[in-house]
Amino acid sequence: MRRPADDDNALAWQSDALCAQTDPEAFFPEKGGSTRDAKRICSSCEVRAECLEYALQNDERFGIWGGLSERERRKLKRRAS
């Protein structure tokens, strides 16, 4: 269980995310659009694991999070259950 002070910092990782310094449209492409640029950025991001964990815990259904697309995250969740 988290302490209240931890809740204040739960999203602190976002300030270190490379996507915060990039065009957000790359991470939320139109249906059928390329995810290559976003995934390339994620691959060198130091908070990739935190980002993916956040997306899985919060059931993010759109965009690239932690280097994975919506479909890839769904597959990961199915394998984990």
PDB file of N, CA, C and O in Angstrom, chain B, residues numbered from 101:
ATOM      1  N   MET B 101       0.848  -1.183   0.000  1.00  0.00           N
ATOM      2  CA  MET B 101       0.000   0.000   0.000  1.00  0.00           C
ATOM      3  C   MET B 101       0.891   1.243   0.000  1.00  0.00           C
ATOM      4  O   MET B 101       1.871   1.320   0.741  1.00  0.00           O
ATOM      5  N   ARG B 102       0.542   2.186  -0.821  1.00  0.00           N
ATOM      6  CA  ARG B 102       1.322   3.426  -0.893  1.00  0.00           C
ATOM      7  C   ARG B 102       0.957   4.370   0.223  1.00  0.00           C
ATOM      8  O   ARG B 102      -0.183   4.419   0.687  1.00  0.00           O
ATOM      9  N   ARG B 103       1.947   5.113   0.638  1.00  0.00           N
ATOM     10  CA  ARG B 103       1.684   6.187   1.596  1.00  0.00           C
ATOM     11  C   ARG B 103       1.228   7.408   0.812  1.00  0.00           C
ATOM     12  O   ARG B 103       1.525   7.509  -0.379  1.00  0.00           O
ATOM     13  N   PRO B 104       0.506   8.353   1.450  1.00  0.00           N
ATOM     14  CA  PRO B 104       0.041   9.551   0.735  1.00  0.00           C
ATOM     15  C   PRO B 104       1.165  10.310   0.043  1.00  0.00           C
ATOM     16  O   PRO B 104       0.966  10.826  -1.057  1.00  0.00           O
ATOM     17  N   ALA B 105       2.327  10.391   0.653  1.00  0.00           N
ATOM     18  CA  ALA B 105       3.445  11.108   0.031  1.00  0.00           C
ATOM     19  C   ALA B 105       3.839  10.442  -1.283  1.00  0.00           C
ATOM     20  O   ALA B 105       4.237  11.121  -2.229  1.00  0.00           O
ATOM     21  N   ASP B 106       3.729   9.116  -1.344  1.00  0.00           N
ATOM     22  CA  ASP B 106       4.052   8.407  -2.571  1.00  0.00           C
ATOM     23  C   ASP B 106       3.051   8.732  -3.675  1.00  0.00           C
ATOM     24  O   ASP B 106       3.422   8.801  -4.847  1.00  0.00           O
ATOM     25  N   ASP B 107       1.783   8.932  -3.309  1.00  0.00           N
ATOM     26  CA  ASP B 107       0.770   9.265  -4.300  1.00  0.00           C
ATOM     27  C   ASP B 107       1.094  10.576  -5.006  1.00  0.00           C
ATOM     28  O   ASP B 107       0.829  10.719  -6.200  1.00  0.00           O
ATOM     29  N   ASP B 108       1.660  11.526  -4.283  1.00  0.00           N
ATOM     30  CA  ASP B 108       2.026  12.807  -4.878  1.00  0.00           C
ATOM     31  C   ASP B 108       3.085  12.630  -5.956  1.00  0.00           C
ATOM     32  O   ASP B 108       3.141  13.410  -6.906  1.00  0.00           O
ATOM     33  N   ASN B 109       3.922  11.614  -5.816  1.00  0.00           N
ATOM     34  CA  ASN B 109       5.020  11.395  -6.756  1.00  0.00           C
ATOM     35  C   ASN B 109       4.760  10.235  -7.710  1.00  0.00           C
ATOM     36  O   ASN B 109       5.664   9.826  -8.439  1.00  0.00           O
ATOM     37  N   ALA B 110       3.558   9.707  -7.718  1.00  0.00           N
ATOM     38  CA  ALA B 110       3.248   8.531  -8.526  1.00  0.00           C
ATOM     39  C   ALA B 110       3.502   8.754 -10.017  1.00  0.00           C
ATOM     40  O   ALA B 110       3.834   7.812 -10.737  1.00  0.00           O
ATOM     41  N   LEU B 111       3.349   9.974 -10.475  1.00  0.00           N
ATOM     42  CA  LEU B 111       3.554  10.276 -11.891  1.00  0.00           C
ATOM     43  C   LEU B 111       4.823  11.073 -12.150  1.00  0.00           C
ATOM     44  O   LEU B 111       4.998  11.630 -13.233  1.00  0.00           O
ATOM     45  N   ALA B 112       5.703  11.130 -11.167  1.00  0.00           N
ATOM     46  CA  ALA B 112       6.941  11.901 -11.311  1.00  0.00           C
ATOM     47  C   ALA B 112       7.783  11.406 -12.480  1.00  0.00           C
ATOM     48  O   ALA B 112       8.527  12.186 -13.075  1.00  0.00           O
ATOM     49  N   TRP B 113       7.680  10.137 -12.815  1.00  0.00           N
ATOM     50  CA  TRP B 113       8.442   9.574 -13.926  1.00  0.00           C
ATOM     51  C   TRP B 113       8.129  10.284 -15.239  1.00  0.00           C
ATOM     52  O   TRP B 113       8.972  10.324 -16.136  1.00  0.00           O
ATOM     53  N   GLN B 114       6.927  10.846 -15.362  1.00  0.00           N
ATOM     54  CA  GLN B 114       6.533  11.479 -16.618  1.00  0.00           C
ATOM     55  C   GLN B 114       7.433  12.647 -17.002  1.00  0.00           C
ATOM     56  O   GLN B 114       7.620  12.921 -18.188  1.00  0.00           O
ATOM     57  N   SER B 115       7.988  13.330 -16.019  1.00  0.00           N
ATOM     58  CA  SER B 115       8.868  14.460 -16.349  1.00  0.00           C
ATOM     59  C   SER B 115      10.179  13.992 -16.972  1.00  0.00           C
ATOM     60  O   SER B 115      10.864  14.780 -17.624  1.00  0.00           O
ATOM     61  N   ASP B 116      10.539  12.720 -16.781  1.00  0.00           N
ATOM     62  CA  ASP B 116      11.759  12.168 -17.374  1.00  0.00           C
ATOM     63  C   ASP B 116      11.496  11.439 -18.686  1.00  0.00           C
ATOM     64  O   ASP B 116      12.434  10.978 -19.337  1.00  0.00           O
ATOM     65  N   ALA B 117      10.247  11.332 -19.073  1.00  0.00           N
ATOM     66  CA  ALA B 117       9.884  10.589 -20.282  1.00  0.00           C
ATOM     67  C   ALA B 117      10.299  11.355 -21.536  1.00  0.00           C
ATOM     68  O   ALA B 117      10.061  12.557 -21.650  1.00  0.00           O
ATOM     69  N   LEU B 118      10.917  10.648 -22.467  1.00  0.00           N
ATOM     70  CA  LEU B 118      11.335  11.282 -23.719  1.00  0.00           C
ATOM     71  C   LEU B 118      10.145  11.780 -24.531  1.00  0.00           C
ATOM     72  O   LEU B 118      10.266  12.752 -25.275  1.00  0.00           O
ATOM     73  N   CYS B 119       9.007  11.127 -24.395  1.00  0.00           N
ATOM     74  CA  CYS B 119       7.832  11.553 -25.161  1.00  0.00           C
ATOM     75  C   CYS B 119       7.345  12.932 -24.734  1.00  0.00           C
ATOM     76  O   CYS B 119       6.671  13.619 -25.501  1.00  0.00           O
ATOM     77  N   ALA B 120       7.681  13.336 -23.521  1.00  0.00           N
ATOM     78  CA  ALA B 120       7.274  14.660 -23.042  1.00  0.00           C
ATOM     79  C   ALA B 120       7.979  15.766 -23.824  1.00  0.00           C
ATOM     80  O   ALA B 120       7.549  16.919 -23.807  1.00  0.00           O
ATOM     81  N   GLN B 121       9.061  15.408 -24.505  1.00  0.00           N
ATOM     82  CA  GLN B 121       9.837  16.380 -25.280  1.00  0.00           C
ATOM     83  C   GLN B 121       9.629  16.182 -26.782  1.00  0.00           C
ATOM     84  O   GLN B 121      10.397  16.700 -27.592  1.00  0.00           O
ATOM     85  N   THR B 122       8.594  15.437 -27.147  1.00  0.00           N
ATOM     86  CA  THR B 122       8.361  15.038 -28.533  1.00  0.00           C
ATOM     87  C   THR B 122       6.928  15.375 -28.933  1.00  0.00           C
ATOM     88  O   THR B 122       6.067  15.576 -28.077  1.00  0.00           O
ATOM     89  N   ASP B 123       6.684  15.433 -30.215  1.00  0.00           N
ATOM     90  CA  ASP B 123       5.336  15.675 -30.729  1.00  0.00           C
ATOM     91  C   ASP B 123       4.399  14.557 -30.264  1.00  0.00           C
ATOM     92  O   ASP B 123       4.616  13.397 -30.615  1.00  0.00           O
ATOM     93  N   PRO B 124       3.372  14.874 -29.488  1.00  0.00           N
ATOM     94  CA  PRO B 124       2.485  13.828 -28.967  1.00  0.00           C
ATOM     95  C   PRO B 124       1.732  13.058 -30.052  1.00  0.00           C
ATOM     96  O   PRO B 124       1.294  11.932 -29.815  1.00  0.00           O
ATOM     97  N   GLU B 125       1.578  13.641 -31.218  1.00  0.00           N
ATOM     98  CA  GLU B 125       0.864  12.947 -32.291  1.00  0.00           C
ATOM     99  C   GLU B 125       1.564  11.662 -32.709  1.00  0.00           C
ATOM    100  O   GLU B 125       0.916  10.738 -33.201  1.00  0.00           O
ATOM    101  N   ALA B 126       2.880  11.588 -32.520  1.00  0.00           N
ATOM    102  CA  ALA B 126       3.613  10.364 -32.854  1.00  0.00           C
ATOM    103  C   ALA B 126       3.168   9.204 -31.973  1.00  0.00           C
ATOM    104  O   ALA B 126       3.235   8.047 -32.389  1.00  0.00           O
ATOM    105  N   PHE B 127       2.712   9.504 -30.758  1.00  0.00           N
ATOM    106  CA  PHE B 127       2.331   8.471 -29.799  1.00  0.00           C
ATOM    107  C   PHE B 127       0.844   8.127 -29.858  1.00  0.00           C
ATOM    108  O   PHE B 127       0.393   7.177 -29.218  1.00  0.00           O
ATOM    109  N   PHE B 128       0.098   8.897 -30.620  1.00  0.00           N
ATOM    110  CA  PHE B 128      -1.340   8.660 -30.787  1.00  0.00           C
ATOM    111  C   PHE B 128      -1.683   8.742 -32.272  1.00  0.00           C
ATOM    112  O   PHE B 128      -2.428   9.626 -32.694  1.00  0.00           O
ATOM    113  N   PRO B 129      -1.131   7.808 -33.071  1.00  0.00           N
ATOM    114  CA  PRO B 129      -1.358   7.865 -34.519  1.00  0.00           C
ATOM    115  C   PRO B 129      -2.802   7.517 -34.873  1.00  0.00           C
ATOM    116  O   PRO B 129      -3.502   6.845 -34.115  1.00  0.00           O
ATOM    117  N   GLU B 130      -3.222   7.985 -36.027  1.00  0.00           N
ATOM    118  CA  GLU B 130      -4.540   7.616 -36.549  1.00  0.00           C
ATOM    119  C   GLU B 130      -4.561   6.109 -36.779  1.00  0.00           C
ATOM    120  O   GLU B 130      -3.511   5.484 -36.929  1.00  0.00           O
ATOM    121  N   LYS B 131      -5.745   5.533 -36.805  1.00  0.00           N
ATOM    122  CA  LYS B 131      -5.871   4.093 -37.044  1.00  0.00           C
ATOM    123  C   LYS B 131      -5.141   3.731 -38.335  1.00  0.00           C
ATOM    124  O   LYS B 131      -5.369   4.335 -39.383  1.00  0.00           O
ATOM    125  N   GLY B 132      -4.271   2.750 -38.241  1.00  0.00           N
ATOM    126  CA  GLY B 132      -3.488   2.324 -39.390  1.00  0.00           C
ATOM    127  C   GLY B 132      -2.213   3.125 -39.587  1.00  0.00           C
ATOM    128  O   GLY B 132      -1.411   2.798 -40.462  1.00  0.00           O
ATOM    129  N   GLY B 133      -2.008   4.178 -38.782  1.00  0.00           N
ATOM    130  CA  GLY B 133      -0.808   4.997 -38.893  1.00  0.00           C
ATOM    131  C   GLY B 133       0.414   4.290 -38.318  1.00  0.00           C
ATOM    132  O   GLY B 133       0.293   3.307 -37.587  1.00  0.00           O
ATOM    133  N   SER B 134       1.562   4.794 -38.652  1.00  0.00           N
ATOM    134  CA  SER B 134       2.815   4.182 -38.209  1.00  0.00           C
ATOM    135  C   SER B 134       3.095   4.459 -36.735  1.00  0.00           C
ATOM    136  O   SER B 134       2.881   5.567 -36.242  1.00  0.00           O
ATOM    137  N   THR B 135       3.575   3.438 -36.051  1.00  0.00           N
ATOM    138  CA  THR B 135       3.985   3.569 -34.648  1.00  0.00           C
ATOM    139  C   THR B 135       5.504   3.517 -34.523  1.00  0.00           C
ATOM    140  O   THR B 135       6.041   3.573 -33.417  1.00  0.00           O
ATOM    141  N   ARG B 136       6.185   3.410 -35.639  1.00  0.00           N
ATOM    142  CA  ARG B 136       7.636   3.204 -35.655  1.00  0.00           C
ATOM    143  C   ARG B 136       8.396   4.299 -34.914  1.00  0.00           C
ATOM    144  O   ARG B 136       9.257   3.992 -34.090  1.00  0.00           O
ATOM    145  N   ASP B 137       8.099   5.565 -35.185  1.00  0.00           N
ATOM    146  CA  ASP B 137       8.836   6.657 -34.541  1.00  0.00           C
ATOM    147  C   ASP B 137       8.634   6.653 -33.033  1.00  0.00           C
ATOM    148  O   ASP B 137       9.589   6.824 -32.275  1.00  0.00           O
ATOM    149  N   ALA B 138       7.402   6.459 -32.600  1.00  0.00           N
ATOM    150  CA  ALA B 138       7.120   6.441 -31.161  1.00  0.00           C
ATOM    151  C   ALA B 138       7.853   5.288 -30.487  1.00  0.00           C
ATOM    152  O   ALA B 138       8.453   5.470 -29.428  1.00  0.00           O
ATOM    153  N   LYS B 139       7.810   4.116 -31.085  1.00  0.00           N
ATOM    154  CA  LYS B 139       8.472   2.951 -30.494  1.00  0.00           C
ATOM    155  C   LYS B 139       9.986   3.135 -30.455  1.00  0.00           C
ATOM    156  O   LYS B 139      10.645   2.680 -29.519  1.00  0.00           O
ATOM    157  N   ARG B 140      10.532   3.792 -31.456  1.00  0.00           N
ATOM    158  CA  ARG B 140      11.976   4.064 -31.471  1.00  0.00           C
ATOM    159  C   ARG B 140      12.346   4.975 -30.308  1.00  0.00           C
ATOM    160  O   ARG B 140      13.355   4.751 -29.641  1.00  0.00           O
ATOM    161  N   ILE B 141      11.543   5.993 -30.064  1.00  0.00           N
ATOM    162  CA  ILE B 141      11.790   6.901 -28.941  1.00  0.00           C
ATOM    163  C   ILE B 141      11.673   6.139 -27.624  1.00  0.00           C
ATOM    164  O   ILE B 141      12.517   6.286 -26.741  1.00  0.00           O
ATOM    165  N   CYS B 142      10.644   5.339 -27.496  1.00  0.00           N
ATOM    166  CA  CYS B 142      10.446   4.551 -26.267  1.00  0.00           C
ATOM    167  C   CYS B 142      11.623   3.616 -26.000  1.00  0.00           C
ATOM    168  O   CYS B 142      11.997   3.397 -24.847  1.00  0.00           O
ATOM    169  N   SER B 143      12.199   3.072 -27.051  1.00  0.00           N
ATOM    170  CA  SER B 143      13.259   2.084 -26.863  1.00  0.00           C
ATOM    171  C   SER B 143      14.476   2.648 -26.142  1.00  0.00           C
ATOM    172  O   SER B 143      15.245   1.894 -25.546  1.00  0.00           O
ATOM    173  N   SER B 144      14.657   3.956 -26.187  1.00  0.00           N
ATOM    174  CA  SER B 144      15.803   4.546 -25.491  1.00  0.00           C
ATOM    175  C   SER B 144      15.386   5.386 -24.282  1.00  0.00           C
ATOM    176  O   SER B 144      16.195   6.137 -23.736  1.00  0.00           O
ATOM    177  N   CYS B 145      14.137   5.259 -23.869  1.00  0.00           N
ATOM    178  CA  CYS B 145      13.630   6.048 -22.745  1.00  0.00           C
ATOM    179  C   CYS B 145      13.914   5.339 -21.425  1.00  0.00           C
ATOM    180  O   CYS B 145      13.649   4.146 -21.280  1.00  0.00           O
ATOM    181  N   GLU B 146      14.451   6.079 -20.475  1.00  0.00           N
ATOM    182  CA  GLU B 146      14.822   5.478 -19.185  1.00  0.00           C
ATOM    183  C   GLU B 146      13.631   5.167 -18.287  1.00  0.00           C
ATOM    184  O   GLU B 146      13.791   4.451 -17.299  1.00  0.00           O
ATOM    185  N   VAL B 147      12.451   5.677 -18.593  1.00  0.00           N
ATOM    186  CA  VAL B 147      11.271   5.392 -17.764  1.00  0.00           C
ATOM    187  C   VAL B 147      10.243   4.536 -18.515  1.00  0.00           C
ATOM    188  O   VAL B 147       9.052   4.561 -18.205  1.00  0.00           O
ATOM    189  N   ARG B 148      10.714   3.799 -19.481  1.00  0.00           N
ATOM    190  CA  ARG B 148       9.832   2.953 -20.295  1.00  0.00           C
ATOM    191  C   ARG B 148       9.043   1.963 -19.435  1.00  0.00           C
ATOM    192  O   ARG B 148       7.843   1.790 -19.645  1.00  0.00           O
ATOM    193  N   ALA B 149       9.687   1.324 -18.489  1.00  0.00           N
ATOM    194  CA  ALA B 149       9.012   0.330 -17.639  1.00  0.00           C
ATOM    195  C   ALA B 149       7.916   0.978 -16.803  1.00  0.00           C
ATOM    196  O   ALA B 149       6.830   0.415 -16.664  1.00  0.00           O
ATOM    197  N   GLU B 150       8.189   2.153 -16.246  1.00  0.00           N
ATOM    198  CA  GLU B 150       7.194   2.860 -15.445  1.00  0.00           C
ATOM    199  C   GLU B 150       6.003   3.268 -16.299  1.00  0.00           C
ATOM    200  O   GLU B 150       4.855   3.204 -15.860  1.00  0.00           O
ATOM    201  N   CYS B 151       6.291   3.683 -17.514  1.00  0.00           N
ATOM    202  CA  CYS B 151       5.246   4.091 -18.451  1.00  0.00           C
ATOM    203  C   CYS B 151       4.339   2.911 -18.793  1.00  0.00           C
ATOM    204  O   CYS B 151       3.114   3.032 -18.770  1.00  0.00           O
ATOM    205  N   LEU B 152       4.946   1.779 -19.107  1.00  0.00           N
ATOM    206  CA  LEU B 152       4.159   0.596 -19.436  1.00  0.00           C
ATOM    207  C   LEU B 152       3.334   0.143 -18.235  1.00  0.00           C
ATOM    208  O   LEU B 152       2.163  -0.205 -18.383  1.00  0.00           O
ATOM    209  N   GLU B 153       3.928   0.145 -17.067  1.00  0.00           N
ATOM    210  CA  GLU B 153       3.200  -0.243 -15.855  1.00  0.00           C
ATOM    211  C   GLU B 153       1.988   0.667 -15.636  1.00  0.00           C
ATOM    212  O   GLU B 153       0.897   0.200 -15.310  1.00  0.00           O
ATOM    213  N   TYR B 154       2.199   1.974 -15.819  1.00  0.00           N
ATOM    214  CA  TYR B 154       1.096   2.933 -15.674  1.00  0.00           C
ATOM    215  C   TYR B 154      -0.029   2.604 -16.658  1.00  0.00           C
ATOM    216  O   TYR B 154      -1.199   2.559 -16.278  1.00  0.00           O
ATOM    217  N   ALA B 155       0.329   2.375 -17.917  1.00  0.00           N
ATOM    218  CA  ALA B 155      -0.676   2.094 -18.945  1.00  0.00           C
ATOM    219  C   ALA B 155      -1.457   0.824 -18.631  1.00  0.00           C
ATOM    220  O   ALA B 155      -2.672   0.779 -18.822  1.00  0.00           O
ATOM    221  N   LEU B 156      -0.777  -0.195 -18.156  1.00  0.00           N
ATOM    222  CA  LEU B 156      -1.447  -1.453 -17.831  1.00  0.00           C
ATOM    223  C   LEU B 156      -2.355  -1.296 -16.617  1.00  0.00           C
ATOM    224  O   LEU B 156      -3.475  -1.806 -16.610  1.00  0.00           O
ATOM    225  N   GLN B 157      -1.886  -0.603 -15.607  1.00  0.00           N
ATOM    226  CA  GLN B 157      -2.682  -0.416 -14.394  1.00  0.00           C
ATOM    227  C   GLN B 157      -3.894   0.479 -14.621  1.00  0.00           C
ATOM    228  O   GLN B 157      -4.920   0.318 -13.960  1.00  0.00           O
ATOM    229  N   ASN B 158      -3.778   1.418 -15.550  1.00  0.00           N
ATOM    230  CA  ASN B 158      -4.855   2.379 -15.799  1.00  0.00           C
ATOM    231  C   ASN B 158      -5.657   2.056 -17.054  1.00  0.00           C
ATOM    232  O   ASN B 158      -6.480   2.856 -17.498  1.00  0.00           O
ATOM    233  N   ASP B 159      -5.414   0.892 -17.614  1.00  0.00           N
ATOM    234  CA  ASP B 159      -6.149   0.419 -18.780  1.00  0.00           C
ATOM    235  C   ASP B 159      -6.177   1.454 -19.906  1.00  0.00           C
ATOM    236  O   ASP B 159      -7.227   1.734 -20.484  1.00  0.00           O
ATOM    237  N   GLU B 160      -5.008   2.012 -20.205  1.00  0.00           N
ATOM    238  CA  GLU B 160      -4.901   2.973 -21.312  1.00  0.00           C
ATOM    239  C   GLU B 160      -5.214   2.243 -22.607  1.00  0.00           C
ATOM    240  O   GLU B 160      -4.568   1.248 -22.935  1.00  0.00           O
ATOM    241  N   ARG B 161      -6.189   2.726 -23.334  1.00  0.00           N
ATOM    242  CA  ARG B 161      -6.640   2.033 -24.538  1.00  0.00           C
ATOM    243  C   ARG B 161      -6.169   2.680 -25.827  1.00  0.00           C
ATOM    244  O   ARG B 161      -6.407   2.143 -26.909  1.00  0.00           O
ATOM    245  N   PHE B 162      -5.517   3.806 -25.732  1.00  0.00           N
ATOM    246  CA  PHE B 162      -5.084   4.503 -26.937  1.00  0.00           C
ATOM    247  C   PHE B 162      -3.623   4.888 -26.818  1.00  0.00           C
ATOM    248  O   PHE B 162      -3.137   5.204 -25.732  1.00  0.00           O
ATOM    249  N   GLY B 163      -2.939   4.858 -27.930  1.00  0.00           N
ATOM    250  CA  GLY B 163      -1.576   5.357 -27.975  1.00  0.00           C
ATOM    251  C   GLY B 163      -0.504   4.335 -27.652  1.00  0.00           C
ATOM    252  O   GLY B 163      -0.776   3.194 -27.278  1.00  0.00           O
ATOM    253  N   ILE B 164       0.726   4.797 -27.814  1.00  0.00           N
ATOM    254  CA  ILE B 164       1.908   3.994 -27.505  1.00  0.00           C
ATOM    255  C   ILE B 164       2.330   4.348 -26.090  1.00  0.00           C
ATOM    256  O   ILE B 164       2.563   5.517 -25.781  1.00  0.00           O
ATOM    257  N   TRP B 165       2.427   3.355 -25.242  1.00  0.00           N
ATOM    258  CA  TRP B 165       2.846   3.529 -23.847  1.00  0.00           C
ATOM    259  C   TRP B 165       3.897   2.472 -23.555  1.00  0.00           C
ATOM    260  O   TRP B 165       3.670   1.287 -23.801  1.00  0.00           O
ATOM    261  N   GLY B 166       5.034   2.883 -23.040  1.00  0.00           N
ATOM    262  CA  GLY B 166       6.077   1.919 -22.709  1.00  0.00           C
ATOM    263  C   GLY B 166       6.564   1.128 -23.907  1.00  0.00           C
ATOM    264  O   GLY B 166       7.060   0.011 -23.761  1.00  0.00           O
ATOM    265  N   GLY B 167       6.424   1.702 -25.083  1.00  0.00           N
ATOM    266  CA  GLY B 167       6.889   1.049 -26.301  1.00  0.00           C
ATOM    267  C   GLY B 167       5.919   0.057 -26.910  1.00  0.00           C
ATOM    268  O   GLY B 167       6.256  -0.607 -27.890  1.00  0.00           O
ATOM    269  N   LEU B 168       4.722  -0.061 -26.353  1.00  0.00           N
ATOM    270  CA  LEU B 168       3.747  -1.016 -26.873  1.00  0.00           C
ATOM    271  C   LEU B 168       2.474  -0.318 -27.344  1.00  0.00           C
ATOM    272  O   LEU B 168       2.036   0.678 -26.767  1.00  0.00           O
ATOM    273  N   SER B 169       1.899  -0.864 -28.401  1.00  0.00           N
ATOM    274  CA  SER B 169       0.622  -0.361 -28.917  1.00  0.00           C
ATOM    275  C   SER B 169      -0.519  -0.911 -28.072  1.00  0.00           C
ATOM    276  O   SER B 169      -0.310  -1.750 -27.196  1.00  0.00           O
ATOM    277  N   GLU B 170      -1.721  -0.431 -28.344  1.00  0.00           N
ATOM    278  CA  GLU B 170      -2.900  -0.933 -27.633  1.00  0.00           C
ATOM    279  C   GLU B 170      -3.026  -2.444 -27.791  1.00  0.00           C
ATOM    280  O   GLU B 170      -3.258  -3.159 -26.816  1.00  0.00           O
ATOM    281  N   ARG B 171      -2.874  -2.921 -29.008  1.00  0.00           N
ATOM    282  CA  ARG B 171      -2.988  -4.360 -29.287  1.00  0.00           C
ATOM    283  C   ARG B 171      -1.909  -5.146 -28.535  1.00  0.00           C
ATOM    284  O   ARG B 171      -2.197  -6.192 -27.953  1.00  0.00           O
ATOM    285  N   GLU B 172      -0.695  -4.655 -28.546  1.00  0.00           N
ATOM    286  CA  GLU B 172       0.392  -5.349 -27.845  1.00  0.00           C
ATOM    287  C   GLU B 172       0.162  -5.381 -26.336  1.00  0.00           C
ATOM    288  O   GLU B 172       0.489  -6.368 -25.676  1.00  0.00           O
ATOM    289  N   ARG B 173      -0.401  -4.306 -25.792  1.00  0.00           N
ATOM    290  CA  ARG B 173      -0.702  -4.291 -24.351  1.00  0.00           C
ATOM    291  C   ARG B 173      -1.821  -5.270 -24.016  1.00  0.00           C
ATOM    292  O   ARG B 173      -1.769  -5.936 -22.982  1.00  0.00           O
ATOM    293  N   ARG B 174      -2.822  -5.364 -24.872  1.00  0.00           N
ATOM    294  CA  ARG B 174      -3.901  -6.339 -24.643  1.00  0.00           C
ATOM    295  C   ARG B 174      -3.350  -7.760 -24.627  1.00  0.00           C
ATOM    296  O   ARG B 174      -3.712  -8.557 -23.762  1.00  0.00           O
ATOM    297  N   LYS B 175      -2.476  -8.078 -25.578  1.00  0.00           N
ATOM    298  CA  LYS B 175      -1.866  -9.411 -25.626  1.00  0.00           C
ATOM    299  C   LYS B 175      -1.053  -9.677 -24.367  1.00  0.00           C
ATOM    300  O   LYS B 175      -1.109 -10.771 -23.805  1.00  0.00           O
ATOM    301  N   LEU B 176      -0.302  -8.683 -23.928  1.00  0.00           N
ATOM    302  CA  LEU B 176       0.509  -8.823 -22.720  1.00  0.00           C
ATOM    303  C   LEU B 176      -0.373  -9.096 -21.508  1.00  0.00           C
ATOM    304  O   LEU B 176      -0.053  -9.950 -20.682  1.00  0.00           O
ATOM    305  N   LYS B 177      -1.477  -8.374 -21.404  1.00  0.00           N
ATOM    306  CA  LYS B 177      -2.399  -8.579 -20.277  1.00  0.00           C
ATOM    307  C   LYS B 177      -3.029  -9.972 -20.321  1.00  0.00           C
ATOM    308  O   LYS B 177      -3.189 -10.618 -19.286  1.00  0.00           O
ATOM    309  N   ARG B 178      -3.384 -10.429 -21.512  1.00  0.00           N
ATOM    310  CA  ARG B 178      -3.977 -11.770 -21.630  1.00  0.00           C
ATOM    311  C   ARG B 178      -2.981 -12.845 -21.214  1.00  0.00           C
ATOM    312  O   ARG B 178      -3.348 -13.798 -20.526  1.00  0.00           O
ATOM    313  N   ARG B 179      -1.733 -12.701 -21.624  1.00  0.00           N
ATOM    314  CA  ARG B 179      -0.710 -13.688 -21.250  1.00  0.00           C
ATOM    315  C   ARG B 179      -0.463 -13.687 -19.754  1.00  0.00           C
ATOM    316  O   ARG B 179      -0.167 -14.729 -19.170  1.00  0.00           O
ATOM    317  N   ALA B 180      -0.582 -12.523 -19.130  1.00  0.00           N
ATOM    318  CA  ALA B 180      -0.312 -12.408 -17.693  1.00  0.00           C
ATOM    319  C   ALA B 180      -1.444 -12.978 -16.843  1.00  0.00           C
ATOM    320  O   ALA B 180      -1.234 -13.318 -15.679  1.00  0.00           O
ATOM    321  N   SER B 181      -2.638 -13.083 -17.417  1.00  0.00           N
ATOM    322  CA  SER B 181      -3.768 -13.565 -16.598  1.00  0.00           C
ATOM    323  C   SER B 181      -3.983 -15.049 -16.705  1.00  0.00           C
ATOM    324  O   SER B 181      -4.892 -15.588 -16.074  1.00  0.00           O
TER     325      SER B 181
END
